[in-house]
Amino acid sequence: MVDTRKILIIDDEEDVRLFLEDFLTERDLIVFGAGTGEEGLQIMEKENPDIVLLDVMMPGMDGLEVLEKVRKDYPKTHVIMITALNDESRIAKAKKLGAVNYILKPFSLGYLETELMGLIQKA
Ligand SMILES: [Mg+2]
């Protein structure tokens, strides 16, 4: 099962981040949140999470830059991108850089329950 695993959410949209934090905390994961890529990398260094949920579109360091760095410095960490439906070129780039999967925004609770928990269990 997925308990006692650490998961880091990096997303500049606070409502999305808080929603995911609540959702995952209720499922017995240890959850960290970061509003910027830079902050996310600081948490990576301290907490070494098993899974990172990473938003693509962020001001400053974007999700693809963060992904590149995480793949290089934390090769065992499983990265799931959070992206908008119409972002095909970025999705393709993320896959090329080594993201294992992605979830699409906007998401519903039902979608998260089936897709995201399935991905986390496979991580
Ligand atoms: Mg964003």
Backbone and ligand atoms as CSV (ligand in chain L), in Angstrom:
chain,resi,resn,atom,element,x,y,z
A,1,MET,N,N,0.840,-1.206,0.000
A,1,MET,CA,C,0.000,0.000,0.000
A,1,MET,C,C,0.870,1.250,0.000
A,2,VAL,N,N,0.227,2.378,0.057
A,2,VAL,CA,C,0.967,3.618,-0.163
A,2,VAL,C,C,1.323,4.351,1.135
A,3,ASP,N,N,1.015,3.764,2.291
A,3,ASP,CA,C,1.245,4.526,3.526
A,3,ASP,C,C,2.722,4.748,3.818
A,4,THR,N,N,2.969,5.765,4.610
A,4,THR,CA,C,4.293,6.234,5.016
A,4,THR,C,C,5.171,6.713,3.852
A,5,ARG,N,N,4.581,6.889,2.715
A,5,ARG,CA,C,5.383,7.430,1.634
A,5,ARG,C,C,5.318,8.944,1.630
A,6,LYS,N,N,6.406,9.551,1.202
A,6,LYS,CA,C,6.464,11.010,1.145
A,6,LYS,C,C,6.168,11.498,-0.264
A,7,ILE,N,N,5.312,12.494,-0.328
A,7,ILE,CA,C,4.964,13.058,-1.626
A,7,ILE,C,C,5.068,14.574,-1.567
A,8,LEU,N,N,5.667,15.153,-2.585
A,8,LEU,CA,C,5.833,16.610,-2.665
A,8,LEU,C,C,5.005,17.149,-3.825
A,9,ILE,N,N,4.196,18.180,-3.536
A,9,ILE,CA,C,3.390,18.824,-4.567
A,9,ILE,C,C,4.004,20.181,-4.872
A,10,ILE,N,N,4.366,20.409,-6.122
A,10,ILE,CA,C,4.894,21.711,-6.525
A,10,ILE,C,C,3.926,22.317,-7.536
A,11,ASP,N,N,3.231,23.361,-7.124
A,11,ASP,CA,C,2.252,24.021,-7.996
A,11,ASP,C,C,2.098,25.459,-7.533
A,12,ASP,N,N,2.121,26.397,-8.474
A,12,ASP,CA,C,2.005,27.813,-8.098
A,12,ASP,C,C,0.568,28.213,-7.761
A,13,GLU,N,N,-0.412,27.392,-8.150
A,13,GLU,CA,C,-1.808,27.718,-7.822
A,13,GLU,C,C,-2.130,27.172,-6.439
A,14,GLU,N,N,-2.330,28.095,-5.505
A,14,GLU,CA,C,-2.492,27.681,-4.115
A,14,GLU,C,C,-3.707,26.776,-3.908
A,15,ASP,N,N,-4.818,27.085,-4.589
A,15,ASP,CA,C,-6.025,26.265,-4.370
A,15,ASP,C,C,-5.818,24.831,-4.851
A,16,VAL,N,N,-5.120,24.674,-5.965
A,16,VAL,CA,C,-4.818,23.320,-6.468
A,16,VAL,C,C,-3.918,22.586,-5.479
A,17,ARG,N,N,-2.908,23.300,-5.011
A,17,ARG,CA,C,-1.944,22.700,-4.080
A,17,ARG,C,C,-2.630,22.259,-2.786
A,18,LEU,N,N,-3.446,23.130,-2.224
A,18,LEU,CA,C,-4.113,22.809,-0.963
A,18,LEU,C,C,-5.097,21.659,-1.144
A,19,PHE,N,N,-5.785,21.663,-2.267
A,19,PHE,CA,C,-6.716,20.576,-2.567
A,19,PHE,C,C,-5.975,19.234,-2.618
A,20,LEU,N,N,-4.851,19.216,-3.329
A,20,LEU,CA,C,-4.067,17.978,-3.431
A,20,LEU,C,C,-3.471,17.585,-2.084
A,21,GLU,N,N,-3.019,18.585,-1.324
A,21,GLU,CA,C,-2.451,18.290,-0.002
A,21,GLU,C,C,-3.487,17.605,0.884
A,22,ASP,N,N,-4.699,18.163,0.918
A,22,ASP,CA,C,-5.777,17.568,1.719
A,22,ASP,C,C,-6.095,16.161,1.236
A,23,PHE,N,N,-6.265,16.036,-0.064
A,23,PHE,CA,C,-6.653,14.767,-0.671
A,23,PHE,C,C,-5.649,13.666,-0.325
A,24,LEU,N,N,-4.372,13.988,-0.425
A,24,LEU,CA,C,-3.336,12.969,-0.224
A,24,LEU,C,C,-3.045,12.719,1.252
A,25,THR,N,N,-3.170,13.759,2.070
A,25,THR,CA,C,-2.973,13.577,3.515
A,25,THR,C,C,-4.013,12.616,4.070
A,26,GLU,N,N,-5.236,12.745,3.576
A,26,GLU,CA,C,-6.310,11.842,4.009
A,26,GLU,C,C,-6.030,10.393,3.630
A,27,ARG,N,N,-5.150,10.191,2.660
A,27,ARG,CA,C,-4.822,8.836,2.231
A,27,ARG,C,C,-3.491,8.351,2.797
A,28,ASP,N,N,-3.132,8.899,3.950
A,28,ASP,CA,C,-1.985,8.418,4.719
A,28,ASP,C,C,-0.630,8.606,4.047
A,29,LEU,N,N,-0.539,9.582,3.177
A,29,LEU,CA,C,0.772,9.922,2.642
A,29,LEU,C,C,1.315,11.092,3.456
A,30,ILE,N,N,2.632,11.209,3.531
A,30,ILE,CA,C,3.239,12.372,4.163
A,30,ILE,C,C,3.435,13.406,3.064
A,31,VAL,N,N,2.743,14.545,3.202
A,31,VAL,CA,C,2.630,15.477,2.084
A,31,VAL,C,C,3.355,16.791,2.372
A,32,PHE,N,N,4.112,17.254,1.399
A,32,PHE,CA,C,4.748,18.565,1.446
A,32,PHE,C,C,4.248,19.369,0.265
A,33,GLY,N,N,4.150,20.687,0.449
A,33,GLY,CA,C,3.703,21.547,-0.642
A,33,GLY,C,C,4.695,22.662,-0.890
A,34,ALA,N,N,4.860,23.031,-2.169
A,34,ALA,CA,C,5.723,24.149,-2.528
A,34,ALA,C,C,5.047,24.955,-3.626
A,35,GLY,N,N,5.145,26.279,-3.542
A,35,GLY,CA,C,4.505,27.159,-4.519
A,35,GLY,C,C,5.397,27.554,-5.682
A,36,THR,N,N,6.688,27.236,-5.588
A,36,THR,CA,C,7.619,27.535,-6.691
A,36,THR,C,C,8.568,26.345,-6.879
A,37,GLY,N,N,9.166,26.301,-8.056
A,37,GLY,CA,C,10.139,25.249,-8.338
A,37,GLY,C,C,11.331,25.321,-7.392
A,38,GLU,N,N,11.763,26.538,-7.115
A,38,GLU,CA,C,12.928,26.734,-6.246
A,38,GLU,C,C,12.647,26.186,-4.841
A,39,GLU,N,N,11.472,26.541,-4.329
A,39,GLU,CA,C,11.080,26.069,-3.002
A,39,GLU,C,C,10.960,24.536,-3.003
A,40,GLY,N,N,10.404,24.002,-4.085
A,40,GLY,CA,C,10.258,22.560,-4.216
A,40,GLY,C,C,11.597,21.846,-4.146
A,41,LEU,N,N,12.599,22.400,-4.796
A,41,LEU,CA,C,13.926,21.761,-4.794
A,41,LEU,C,C,14.565,21.806,-3.413
A,42,GLN,N,N,14.276,22.883,-2.662
A,42,GLN,CA,C,14.780,22.946,-1.277
A,42,GLN,C,C,14.163,21.828,-0.432
A,43,ILE,N,N,12.865,21.591,-0.637
A,43,ILE,CA,C,12.193,20.521,0.110
A,43,ILE,C,C,12.728,19.156,-0.325
A,44,MET,N,N,12.991,19.003,-1.617
A,44,MET,CA,C,13.587,17.751,-2.125
A,44,MET,C,C,14.853,17.413,-1.349
A,45,GLU,N,N,15.700,18.428,-1.190
A,45,GLU,CA,C,16.987,18.237,-0.558
A,45,GLU,C,C,16.825,17.776,0.891
A,46,LYS,N,N,15.860,18.368,1.590
A,46,LYS,CA,C,15.655,18.058,3.012
A,46,LYS,C,C,14.904,16.751,3.234
A,47,GLU,N,N,13.873,16.508,2.418
A,47,GLU,CA,C,12.924,15.428,2.719
A,47,GLU,C,C,13.054,14.212,1.814
A,48,ASN,N,N,13.696,14.372,0.677
A,48,ASN,CA,C,13.873,13.287,-0.279
A,48,ASN,C,C,12.588,12.479,-0.513
A,49,PRO,N,N,11.533,13.128,-1.024
A,49,PRO,CA,C,10.247,12.437,-1.209
A,49,PRO,C,C,10.328,11.322,-2.262
A,50,ASP,N,N,9.415,10.362,-2.139
A,50,ASP,CA,C,9.362,9.252,-3.096
A,50,ASP,C,C,8.723,9.674,-4.413
A,51,ILE,N,N,7.759,10.590,-4.280
A,51,ILE,CA,C,6.969,10.996,-5.444
A,51,ILE,C,C,6.879,12.524,-5.473
A,52,VAL,N,N,6.989,13.096,-6.674
A,52,VAL,CA,C,6.767,14.534,-6.830
A,52,VAL,C,C,5.624,14.739,-7.819
A,53,LEU,N,N,4.639,15.528,-7.391
A,53,LEU,CA,C,3.579,15.981,-8.301
A,53,LEU,C,C,3.986,17.372,-8.735
A,54,LEU,N,N,4.229,17.548,-10.022
A,54,LEU,CA,C,4.902,18.755,-10.488
A,54,LEU,C,C,4.095,19.470,-11.566
A,55,ASP,N,N,3.698,20.697,-11.253
A,55,ASP,CA,C,2.983,21.537,-12.218
A,55,ASP,C,C,3.948,21.973,-13.315
A,56,VAL,N,N,3.457,22.020,-14.547
A,56,VAL,CA,C,4.313,22.429,-15.664
A,56,VAL,C,C,4.442,23.945,-15.731
A,57,MET,N,N,3.304,24.644,-15.670
A,57,MET,CA,C,3.306,26.089,-15.882
A,57,MET,C,C,3.453,26.827,-14.556
A,58,MET,N,N,4.641,27.371,-14.317
A,58,MET,CA,C,4.887,28.153,-13.106
A,58,MET,C,C,5.795,29.324,-13.461
A,59,PRO,N,N,5.584,30.467,-12.803
A,59,PRO,CA,C,6.508,31.584,-13.009
A,59,PRO,C,C,7.874,31.238,-12.410
A,60,GLY,N,N,8.919,31.860,-12.894
A,60,GLY,CA,C,10.265,31.516,-12.428
A,60,GLY,C,C,10.669,30.199,-13.057
A,61,MET,N,N,11.193,29.322,-12.245
A,61,MET,CA,C,11.607,28.008,-12.733
A,61,MET,C,C,10.356,27.205,-13.090
A,62,ASP,N,N,10.191,26.792,-14.343
A,62,ASP,CA,C,8.965,26.065,-14.685
A,62,ASP,C,C,9.134,24.563,-14.423
A,63,GLY,N,N,8.034,23.839,-14.617
A,63,GLY,CA,C,8.032,22.424,-14.256
A,63,GLY,C,C,9.041,21.595,-15.031
A,64,LEU,N,N,9.283,21.967,-16.282
A,64,LEU,CA,C,10.226,21.184,-17.077
A,64,LEU,C,C,11.663,21.372,-16.575
A,65,GLU,N,N,11.968,22.590,-16.150
A,65,GLU,CA,C,13.304,22.835,-15.571
A,65,GLU,C,C,13.486,22.063,-14.265
A,66,VAL,N,N,12.422,22.080,-13.442
A,66,VAL,CA,C,12.479,21.353,-12.171
A,66,VAL,C,C,12.631,19.858,-12.448
A,67,LEU,N,N,11.868,19.362,-13.416
A,67,LEU,CA,C,11.928,17.940,-13.780
A,67,LEU,C,C,13.347,17.530,-14.173
A,68,GLU,N,N,13.975,18.357,-14.990
A,68,GLU,CA,C,15.320,18.060,-15.464
A,68,GLU,C,C,16.289,17.914,-14.277
A,69,LYS,N,N,16.144,18.829,-13.338
A,69,LYS,CA,C,17.022,18.835,-12.164
A,69,LYS,C,C,16.729,17.624,-11.247
A,70,VAL,N,N,15.449,17.338,-11.065
A,70,VAL,CA,C,15.079,16.196,-10.204
A,70,VAL,C,C,15.582,14.892,-10.817
A,71,ARG,N,N,15.420,14.741,-12.129
A,71,ARG,CA,C,15.889,13.520,-12.804
A,71,ARG,C,C,17.399,13.340,-12.636
A,72,LYS,N,N,18.110,14.445,-12.682
A,72,LYS,CA,C,19.560,14.396,-12.596
A,72,LYS,C,C,20.024,14.103,-11.161
A,73,ASP,N,N,19.428,14.807,-10.195
A,73,ASP,CA,C,19.916,14.729,-8.809
A,73,ASP,C,C,19.221,13.656,-7.968
A,74,TYR,N,N,18.016,13.269,-8.349
A,74,TYR,CA,C,17.239,12.286,-7.568
A,74,TYR,C,C,16.658,11.235,-8.517
A,75,PRO,N,N,17.513,10.406,-9.094
A,75,PRO,CA,C,17.057,9.487,-10.146
A,75,PRO,C,C,15.997,8.484,-9.694
A,76,LYS,N,N,15.891,8.238,-8.386
A,76,LYS,CA,C,14.900,7.262,-7.925
A,76,LYS,C,C,13.525,7.871,-7.692
A,77,THR,N,N,13.444,9.177,-7.664
A,77,THR,CA,C,12.163,9.831,-7.383
A,77,THR,C,C,11.241,9.750,-8.597
A,78,HIS,N,N,10.006,9.421,-8.317
A,78,HIS,CA,C,8.983,9.213,-9.331
A,78,HIS,C,C,8.273,10.563,-9.562
A,79,VAL,N,N,8.322,11.077,-10.779
A,79,VAL,CA,C,7.733,12.393,-11.037
A,79,VAL,C,C,6.471,12.276,-11.886
A,80,ILE,N,N,5.384,12.845,-11.361
A,80,ILE,CA,C,4.118,12.898,-12.089
A,80,ILE,C,C,3.828,14.354,-12.396
A,81,MET,N,N,3.692,14.683,-13.662
A,81,MET,CA,C,3.444,16.072,-14.048
A,81,MET,C,C,1.958,16.410,-13.916
A,82,ILE,N,N,1.684,17.664,-13.570
A,82,ILE,CA,C,0.316,18.180,-13.577
A,82,ILE,C,C,0.248,19.168,-14.736
A,83,THR,N,N,-0.628,18.918,-15.665
A,83,THR,CA,C,-0.620,19.768,-16.851
A,83,THR,C,C,-2.016,19.974,-17.419
A,84,ALA,N,N,-2.157,21.038,-18.210
A,84,ALA,CA,C,-3.441,21.298,-18.855
A,84,ALA,C,C,-3.585,20.404,-20.077
A,85,LEU,N,N,-4.815,20.131,-20.403
A,85,LEU,CA,C,-5.155,19.205,-21.482
A,85,LEU,C,C,-4.514,19.558,-22.823
A,86,ASN,N,N,-4.435,20.853,-23.125
A,86,ASN,CA,C,-3.987,21.263,-24.466
A,86,ASN,C,C,-2.480,21.504,-24.541
A,87,ASP,N,N,-1.741,20.925,-23.635
A,87,ASP,CA,C,-0.317,21.219,-23.541
A,87,ASP,C,C,0.544,20.112,-24.130
A,88,GLU,N,N,0.200,19.680,-25.349
A,88,GLU,CA,C,0.824,18.471,-25.885
A,88,GLU,C,C,2.338,18.545,-26.062
A,89,SER,N,N,2.830,19.717,-26.469
A,89,SER,CA,C,4.274,19.800,-26.696
A,89,SER,C,C,5.027,19.682,-25.373
A,90,ARG,N,N,4.460,20.289,-24.323
A,90,ARG,CA,C,5.124,20.194,-23.015
A,90,ARG,C,C,5.008,18.775,-22.442
A,91,ILE,N,N,3.871,18.133,-22.678
A,91,ILE,CA,C,3.717,16.748,-22.220
A,91,ILE,C,C,4.765,15.863,-22.898
A,92,ALA,N,N,4.940,16.066,-24.194
A,92,ALA,CA,C,5.925,15.278,-24.938
A,92,ALA,C,C,7.325,15.536,-24.393
A,93,LYS,N,N,7.627,16.797,-24.105
A,93,LYS,CA,C,8.954,17.141,-23.586
A,93,LYS,C,C,9.162,16.513,-22.205
A,94,ALA,N,N,8.120,16.562,-21.376
A,94,ALA,CA,C,8.217,15.999,-20.028
A,94,ALA,C,C,8.497,14.494,-20.087
A,95,LYS,N,N,7.836,13.812,-21.009
A,95,LYS,CA,C,8.068,12.372,-21.154
A,95,LYS,C,C,9.507,12.106,-21.570
A,96,LYS,N,N,9.996,12.938,-22.478
A,96,LYS,CA,C,11.358,12.792,-22.962
A,96,LYS,C,C,12.372,13.010,-21.827
A,97,LEU,N,N,12.026,13.939,-20.927
A,97,LEU,CA,C,12.919,14.247,-19.803
A,97,LEU,C,C,12.808,13.217,-18.672
A,98,GLY,N,N,11.837,12.325,-18.769
A,98,GLY,CA,C,11.778,11.252,-17.776
A,98,GLY,C,C,10.643,11.324,-16.774
A,99,ALA,N,N,9.637,12.150,-17.037
A,99,ALA,CA,C,8.458,12.126,-16.169
A,99,ALA,C,C,7.770,10.788,-16.388
A,100,VAL,N,N,7.307,10.152,-15.328
A,100,VAL,CA,C,6.721,8.837,-15.510
A,100,VAL,C,C,5.280,8.906,-15.970
A,101,ASN,N,N,4.600,9.975,-15.611
A,101,ASN,CA,C,3.210,10.077,-16.015
A,101,ASN,C,C,2.713,11.489,-15.773
A,102,TYR,N,N,1.455,11.729,-16.097
A,102,TYR,CA,C,0.921,13.060,-15.853
A,102,TYR,C,C,-0.560,12.969,-15.543
A,103,ILE,N,N,-1.027,13.972,-14.805
A,103,ILE,CA,C,-2.455,14.126,-14.587
A,103,ILE,C,C,-2.875,15.447,-15.206
A,104,LEU,N,N,-4.100,15.474,-15.685
A,104,LEU,CA,C,-4.571,16.635,-16.425
A,104,LEU,C,C,-5.419,17.550,-15.550
A,105,LYS,N,N,-5.179,18.850,-15.691
A,105,LYS,CA,C,-6.007,19.886,-15.062
A,105,LYS,C,C,-7.085,20.304,-16.039
A,106,PRO,N,N,-8.275,20.677,-15.654
A,106,PRO,CA,C,-8.762,20.609,-14.268
A,106,PRO,C,C,-9.157,19.182,-13.912
A,107,PHE,N,N,-8.979,18.805,-12.654
A,107,PHE,CA,C,-9.333,17.437,-12.304
A,107,PHE,C,C,-10.480,17.399,-11.307
A,108,SER,N,N,-11.207,16.321,-11.365
A,108,SER,CA,C,-12.314,16.111,-10.440
A,108,SER,C,C,-11.852,15.128,-9.370
A,109,LEU,N,N,-12.589,15.052,-8.294
A,109,LEU,CA,C,-12.272,14.088,-7.238
A,109,LEU,C,C,-12.255,12.656,-7.747
A,110,GLY,N,N,-13.233,12.340,-8.599
A,110,GLY,CA,C,-13.311,10.984,-9.140
A,110,GLY,C,C,-12.099,10.650,-9.973
A,111,TYR,N,N,-11.670,11.634,-10.758
A,111,TYR,CA,C,-10.494,11.449,-11.597
A,111,TYR,C,C,-9.255,11.208,-10.739
A,112,LEU,N,N,-9.093,12.035,-9.693
A,112,LEU,CA,C,-7.946,11.877,-8.806
A,112,LEU,C,C,-7.942,10.515,-8.140
A,113,GLU,N,N,-9.118,10.131,-7.667
A,113,GLU,CA,C,-9.225,8.866,-6.943
A,113,GLU,C,C,-8.711,7.709,-7.792
A,114,THR,N,N,-9.136,7.648,-9.035
A,114,THR,CA,C,-8.748,6.504,-9.863
A,114,THR,C,C,-7.361,6.692,-10.484
A,115,GLU,N,N,-7.146,7.815,-11.130
A,115,GLU,CA,C,-5.891,8.004,-11.864
A,115,GLU,C,C,-4.704,8.196,-10.935
A,116,LEU,N,N,-4.815,9.188,-10.073
A,116,LEU,CA,C,-3.659,9.555,-9.273
A,116,LEU,C,C,-3.280,8.457,-8.281
A,117,MET,N,N,-4.260,7.890,-7.582
A,117,MET,CA,C,-3.909,6.858,-6.615
A,117,MET,C,C,-3.340,5.630,-7.329
A,118,GLY,N,N,-3.828,5.343,-8.528
A,118,GLY,CA,C,-3.267,4.245,-9.322
A,118,GLY,C,C,-1.796,4.506,-9.644
A,119,LEU,N,N,-1.498,5.734,-10.044
A,119,LEU,CA,C,-0.120,6.091,-10.385
A,119,LEU,C,C,0.790,6.022,-9.160
A,120,ILE,N,N,0.274,6.483,-8.031
A,120,ILE,CA,C,1.083,6.488,-6.820
A,120,ILE,C,C,1.369,5.060,-6.360
A,121,GLN,N,N,0.404,4.195,-6.490
A,121,GLN,CA,C,0.621,2.809,-6.074
A,121,GLN,C,C,1.629,2.099,-6.961
A,122,LYS,N,N,1.722,2.537,-8.212
A,122,LYS,CA,C,2.692,1.920,-9.122
A,122,LYS,C,C,4.090,2.490,-8.913
A,123,ALA,N,N,4.182,3.647,-8.242
A,123,ALA,CA,C,5.466,4.337,-8.109
A,123,ALA,C,C,6.449,3.544,-7.247
L,1,MG,MG,MG,0.767,26.590,-12.733
